[in-house]
Amino acid sequence: MTDLRYESQKRRDWNTFLQYLRNHKPPLTLARCSGAHVIEFLKYLDQFGKTKVHVIGCPYFGHPNPPAPCACPQKQAWGSLDALIGRLRAAYEENGGRPESNPFGARAVRIYLREVRESQAKARGIPYEKKKRKRPTAAAAAAAAAASSGGAAEIGSVGSGGSGGDTVGKPVTTTTTTEYSSTT
């Protein structure tokens, strides 16, 4: 069921992006689309956001739970944008795009997402910290390796823990669930 929902959302996101390109002035083709156009699209989506992001001059800047309403803008939450880019990146390649020319994986897009994450965390006074994976003890790693290989494992071959991708799409700064619509 979840896979079906993901595929449906990915298709909807892809169609929304293609509609955005058609409505762009001047109209853009997918082949001419760059990371800068993707960032422009993400900024366009902010108008449909539901996450309050306090500006520096706001008395509630840096407060995770402000006591009263304010006039600060609502934007797309970082977690929503990050998940959207992941789906669009996959859709681009599924629709014939070459991975090396994927505008959704451009360095500028990654930098933009990092800046959004940091600014939203700062605006709410919540530091963003990447979740750390627990390193297995040498004995636990040896036992796991022995169980999976059916034989003895070397204790000296414990992995570094690395980055298992367990933080992808886990928003820290999101306060609401966000949907967006395309303009036709």
C-alpha positions as CSV (number, residue, x, y, z in Angstrom):
1,M,0.0,0.0,0.0
2,T,2.8,2.4,0.9
3,D,4.6,1.7,-2.4
4,L,1.4,2.6,-4.3
5,R,1.1,5.8,-2.4
6,Y,4.7,6.7,-3.1
7,E,4.4,6.0,-6.8
8,S,1.2,8.0,-7.0
9,Q,2.8,11.0,-5.2
10,K,5.9,10.7,-7.4
11,R,3.7,10.8,-10.5
12,R,1.7,13.8,-9.2
13,D,4.9,15.6,-8.3
14,W,6.4,14.9,-11.7
15,N,3.3,16.2,-13.5
16,T,3.3,19.3,-11.3
17,F,6.9,20.0,-12.2
18,L,6.2,19.5,-15.9
19,Q,3.3,21.9,-15.6
20,Y,5.5,24.4,-13.9
21,L,8.0,24.2,-16.8
22,R,5.2,24.7,-19.4
23,N,3.9,27.8,-17.5
24,H,7.4,29.2,-17.0
25,K,8.1,32.5,-18.8
26,P,9.6,31.7,-21.3
27,P,8.5,28.1,-21.4
28,L,11.3,25.6,-20.5
29,T,11.9,22.1,-21.9
30,L,13.1,19.4,-19.5
31,A,16.4,19.2,-21.5
32,R,17.2,22.8,-20.7
33,C,16.2,22.6,-17.0
34,S,19.0,23.2,-14.5
35,G,19.5,23.2,-10.8
36,A,18.7,26.9,-10.8
37,H,15.2,26.2,-12.3
38,V,14.6,23.5,-9.7
39,I,15.4,26.0,-6.9
40,E,13.1,28.5,-8.5
41,F,10.4,25.8,-8.5
42,L,11.0,25.1,-4.8
43,K,10.7,28.8,-4.0
44,Y,7.5,29.0,-6.0
45,L,6.1,26.2,-3.8
46,D,6.6,28.3,-0.7
47,Q,3.4,30.1,-1.4
48,F,1.5,26.8,-0.6
49,G,3.5,26.1,2.6
50,K,2.0,25.7,6.0
51,T,5.0,26.0,8.2
52,K,5.5,29.3,9.9
53,V,9.1,30.5,9.5
54,H,10.0,33.4,11.8
55,V,12.1,36.2,10.3
56,I,15.1,37.6,12.2
57,G,13.2,40.8,13.4
58,C,10.2,38.8,14.8
59,P,10.0,38.6,18.6
60,Y,9.4,34.9,18.3
61,F,12.5,34.2,16.2
62,G,14.3,31.3,17.8
63,H,11.2,30.1,19.8
64,P,10.0,26.6,19.1
65,N,6.5,27.3,20.5
66,P,5.6,31.0,20.1
67,P,2.9,32.1,22.6
68,A,1.0,34.2,20.0
69,P,0.5,34.6,16.3
70,C,2.7,36.8,14.2
71,A,2.9,38.0,10.6
72,C,5.9,35.9,9.5
73,P,5.5,34.0,6.3
74,Q,4.4,30.4,5.9
75,K,6.7,28.3,3.8
76,Q,7.3,24.7,2.7
77,A,8.9,22.7,5.5
78,W,12.4,21.5,4.8
79,G,11.4,17.8,5.2
80,S,8.7,18.2,2.6
81,L,11.1,19.8,0.1
82,D,13.7,17.1,0.8
83,A,11.2,14.3,0.2
84,L,9.9,16.1,-3.0
85,I,13.4,16.4,-4.4
86,G,14.0,12.7,-3.8
87,R,10.8,11.7,-5.6
88,L,11.5,14.1,-8.5
89,R,15.1,12.8,-8.8
90,A,13.8,9.2,-9.2
91,A,11.0,10.3,-11.6
92,Y,13.5,12.1,-13.8
93,E,15.5,9.0,-14.3
94,E,12.4,6.8,-14.7
95,N,11.3,9.1,-17.5
96,G,14.5,8.7,-19.5
97,G,16.8,11.3,-18.0
98,R,20.4,10.5,-17.5
99,P,21.6,10.4,-13.9
100,E,24.6,12.6,-14.6
101,S,22.4,15.3,-16.0
102,N,19.7,15.1,-13.3
103,P,18.9,18.7,-12.3
104,F,17.3,17.5,-9.0
105,G,20.7,16.1,-7.9
106,A,22.6,19.3,-8.7
107,R,25.0,20.6,-6.2
108,A,23.1,24.0,-6.0
109,V,19.9,22.1,-5.1
110,R,21.7,20.3,-2.3
111,I,23.2,23.5,-1.0
112,Y,19.8,25.2,-1.1
113,L,18.1,22.4,0.8
114,R,20.8,22.6,3.5
115,E,20.4,26.3,3.8
116,V,16.6,25.9,4.1
117,R,17.1,23.3,6.8
118,E,19.5,25.4,8.8
119,S,17.5,28.6,8.5
120,Q,14.2,26.9,9.6
121,A,15.9,25.2,12.5
122,K,17.4,28.6,13.6
123,A,14.1,30.3,13.2
124,R,12.5,27.8,15.6
125,G,15.4,27.7,17.9
126,I,15.9,24.0,17.4
127,P,19.4,22.8,16.3
128,Y,19.4,20.3,13.5
129,E,21.5,17.3,14.5
130,K,22.0,14.3,12.2
131,K,21.0,11.1,13.9
132,K,24.1,9.1,14.8
133,R,24.1,5.4,14.2
134,K,25.2,3.3,17.1
135,R,28.4,1.5,16.4
136,P,28.1,-2.2,17.1
137,T,30.5,-3.7,19.7
138,A,33.2,-6.0,18.4
139,A,31.5,-9.0,19.9
140,A,28.0,-8.1,18.5
141,A,29.5,-7.5,15.0
142,A,31.3,-10.8,15.1
143,A,28.2,-12.6,16.2
144,A,26.1,-11.0,13.5
145,A,28.7,-11.7,10.8
146,A,29.0,-15.3,12.0
147,A,25.2,-15.7,11.9
148,S,24.8,-14.3,8.5
149,S,27.7,-16.2,6.9
150,G,27.2,-19.4,8.8
151,G,30.9,-19.4,9.9
152,A,33.4,-17.6,12.0
153,A,33.9,-13.9,11.6
154,E,37.0,-11.9,12.2
155,I,36.6,-9.5,15.2
156,G,38.9,-7.0,13.5
157,S,36.5,-6.4,10.6
158,V,34.0,-4.2,12.4
159,G,32.6,-1.6,10.1
160,S,32.9,2.1,10.7
161,G,29.1,2.6,11.0
162,G,29.1,4.9,8.0
163,S,26.1,6.7,6.8
164,G,23.3,4.3,6.3
165,G,20.9,6.9,5.0
166,D,18.6,6.5,8.1
167,T,18.2,10.3,8.3
168,V,16.8,10.8,4.8
169,G,13.4,12.5,4.8
170,K,13.3,12.8,8.6
171,P,12.3,16.4,9.2
172,V,13.4,18.1,12.3
173,T,12.0,21.6,11.6
174,T,8.5,20.5,10.3
175,T,5.5,21.5,12.4
176,T,2.8,20.6,9.9
177,T,2.1,18.2,7.1
178,T,2.2,20.0,3.8
179,E,0.4,19.4,0.5
180,Y,0.8,21.6,-2.5
181,S,-1.2,22.0,-5.6
182,S,-0.2,22.8,-9.2
183,T,-1.6,25.8,-11.0
184,T,-3.1,25.0,-14.3
